[in-house]
């Protein structure tokens, strides 16, 4: 199963100080452009994750007619705090939080079926399969958030980072405004390069001057004095 984007430097609790990302890599990976080109040229054909197929079908049944046109995705939502925060930012949209961890989602109340509360929906799913299913179903989210994905900081882990993963072309093809936040500058630089290459335009890395604490990790990193970065193509 493809790894979820839960942070690799996840602190054991949300109290105390969080360590900075530690890596031998201090700049974008030298093979990034090569990896991006290979994934662009060769369609990824790994079989879809069967439980995610079932979860996606159940999720579709919870969407009312017309709601497909006003979706916001919160990929790697963890315990769902970010989904609720994003639902307040996008009151006229349906915000779907997706995570593969049953333990994290249980804190939101998600069991075997997708859970809906007002304009929030949560579902347990493997992201690489979920994104491909959403693309095949014609979903075009207004905004797609990737908040603090697993940095996979070892240089040999490039292809586990979402921008180095073979699903990245499908992620970009979903469309809408893509927003990624991280506390590792190298990840932000690589993601901006990959997204800009896919979109055919320059994409900047912005330092968050006043992080709003959308997720428990963002609050943890902010309160630990980390620099936080955002990459957005819109």
C-alpha positions in Angstrom: 0.0 0.0 0.0 1.3 3.5 -0.8 2.3 5.4 2.2 0.0 8.1 3.5 1.3 11.6 3.9 1.4 11.5 7.8 4.5 13.4 8.8 7.6 11.2 9.1 8.8 13.4 12.0 5.5 13.0 13.7 5.9 13.9 17.4 4.5 11.4 19.8 2.3 14.0 21.3 1.2 17.5 20.4 2.9 19.0 23.4 6.6 20.0 23.8 9.0 21.0 21.1 9.0 19.4 17.6 12.3 18.6 15.9 13.2 20.2 12.6 13.3 17.8 9.6 16.8 16.2 9.5 18.2 15.2 6.1 21.5 14.9 4.3 19.7 16.7 1.5 20.1 20.5 1.7 18.8 21.4 -1.8 16.4 19.9 -4.4 17.2 16.3 -5.4 19.5 16.1 -8.5 17.3 13.4 -10.1 14.0 15.2 -9.6 13.7 16.4 -13.2 14.5 12.9 -14.5 11.9 11.3 -12.2 9.3 13.8 -13.2 9.9 13.2 -16.9 9.7 9.4 -16.5 6.4 9.6 -14.7 5.0 12.1 -17.2 5.9 9.8 -20.1 4.8 6.5 -18.6 1.3 6.1 -17.2 1.2 4.4 -13.8 -0.7 1.2 -13.9 -0.5 -0.2 -10.4 -3.8 -1.8 -9.5 -6.2 0.3 -7.4 -6.5 -0.5 -3.7 -9.8 -2.5 -3.4 -10.9 -1.1 0.0 -10.4 2.4 -1.4 -12.6 1.6 -4.4 -15.4 0.5 -2.0 -14.9 3.6 0.2 -15.0 5.9 -2.9 -18.2 4.4 -4.1 -19.7 4.9 -0.6 -18.5 8.4 -0.5 -20.1 9.2 -3.9 -23.5 8.0 -2.6 -23.3 10.7 0.1 -22.9 13.6 -2.3 -26.1 15.3 -3.4 -26.7 16.3 -7.0 -24.6 19.3 -7.9 -22.2 18.9 -5.0 -19.5 17.4 -7.2 -19.2 20.9 -8.7 -18.1 22.5 -5.4 -15.6 20.2 -3.8 -12.6 20.9 -1.7 -10.2 18.1 -0.9 -8.1 17.8 2.3 -5.8 14.9 1.5 -4.0 13.4 4.5 -6.5 15.0 6.9 -5.3 13.1 10.0 -7.8 13.5 12.8 -10.0 15.8 10.7 -9.2 19.1 12.5 -8.0 20.6 9.2 -11.2 19.5 7.4 -13.4 21.4 9.9 -11.1 24.5 9.6 -11.3 24.4 5.8 -15.1 23.9 5.9 -15.3 27.2 7.8 -13.0 28.8 5.1 -15.2 27.4 2.3 -18.8 27.4 3.6 -20.3 27.1 0.2 -18.2 23.9 -0.6 -18.2 20.3 0.5 -14.9 19.6 2.1 -13.7 16.0 1.9 -11.0 14.8 4.4 -9.2 11.7 3.3 -6.7 9.7 5.4 -5.8 6.0 5.4 -5.3 5.8 9.2 -8.2 4.2 11.0 -6.8 5.4 14.4 -6.6 9.0 13.3 -10.0 9.1 11.7 -11.6 7.3 14.7 -10.9 10.5 16.6 -13.3 12.2 14.2 -15.9 9.4 14.4 -15.3 7.7 11.1 -16.0 4.0 11.1 -16.5 1.7 8.2 -18.5 4.2 6.2 -17.8 7.8 5.3 -18.9 10.3 7.9 -20.7 13.5 7.1 -21.2 16.5 9.4 -22.7 19.7 7.7 -20.4 20.5 4.8 -17.6 18.1 6.0 -17.1 14.5 4.8 -14.4 12.1 6.0 -13.4 8.9 4.4 -10.7 6.3 5.0 -8.8 5.7 1.8 -5.3 5.2 0.3 -4.6 8.5 -1.4 -2.9 7.3 -4.6 -5.9 5.2 -5.5 -8.4 7.8 -4.3 -6.9 10.5 -6.5 -7.0 8.2 -9.6 -10.6 7.3 -8.8 -11.6 10.9 -8.4 -9.9 11.8 -11.7 -11.7 9.0 -13.5 -15.0 10.0 -12.0 -14.6 13.5 -13.4 -14.1 15.3 -10.1 -12.5 18.7 -10.4 -12.1 20.2 -6.9 -12.0 23.9 -6.4 -9.1 23.6 -4.0 -6.9 20.6 -3.1 -5.0 20.9 0.2 -1.9 18.8 1.0 -1.1 19.9 4.6 2.2 18.8 6.0 2.8 15.6 3.9 5.4 13.1 5.0 8.7 14.7 4.0 10.6 11.3 3.5 13.8 13.2 4.1 16.4 10.6 3.1 17.7 11.3 -0.4 16.9 7.7 -1.5 13.2 8.4 -0.6 12.6 10.9 -3.4 9.9 8.7 -5.1 8.0 8.4 -1.8 7.5 12.2 -1.7 4.2 13.1 -3.5 6.0 15.1 -6.2 8.3 12.2 -6.9 5.6 9.6 -6.8 4.2 8.1 -10.0 0.8 9.3 -9.1 1.9 13.0 -9.3 0.6 13.5 -12.9 -2.9 12.3 -11.8 -2.8 14.6 -8.7 -2.0 17.6 -11.0 -4.6 16.5 -13.5 -7.4 16.7 -10.9 -7.1 20.4 -11.4 -8.3 23.2 -9.1 -6.0 25.3 -6.9 -3.4 23.0 -5.3 -2.0 24.1 -1.9 0.8 22.3 -0.2 2.3 23.3 3.2 5.5 21.9 4.8 8.1 22.7 7.5 10.9 21.5 5.2 12.2 24.1 2.7 13.7 21.4 0.4 10.3 19.7 0.1 8.7 23.0 -0.8 11.3 23.8 -3.4 11.0 20.4 -5.0 7.2 20.6 -5.0 7.2 24.1 -6.5 9.6 22.9 -9.2 7.5 19.8 -10.0 4.2 21.7 -10.0 5.6 24.5 -12.2 6.9 22.0 -14.6 3.5 20.3 -14.8 1.6 23.5 -15.1 4.0 25.2 -17.5 4.6 28.3 -15.4 6.7 29.4 -12.5 5.3 28.4 -9.1 6.7 30.2 -6.0 7.5 29.1 -2.5 6.0 31.4 0.1 7.0 31.6 3.8 4.0 31.7 6.0 4.4 34.9 8.1 1.4 34.2 10.3 0.6 30.5 10.2 -3.1 30.0 11.0 -2.8 26.6 12.5 -5.0 24.7 10.1 -3.7 21.4 11.5 -2.3 20.1 14.8 1.0 19.8 13.1 1.0 23.3 11.8 0.3 24.6 15.3 3.0 22.3 16.7 5.6 23.4 14.2 4.6 27.1 14.5 4.8 27.0 18.3 8.2 25.2 18.0 9.6 28.1 16.0 9.8 26.3 12.7 9.7 28.1 9.4 6.6 27.0 7.5 6.2 27.1 3.7 3.3 27.1 1.3 3.3 26.2 -2.4 0.2 27.2 -4.3 -0.5 27.5 -8.0 -3.3 30.0 -7.6 
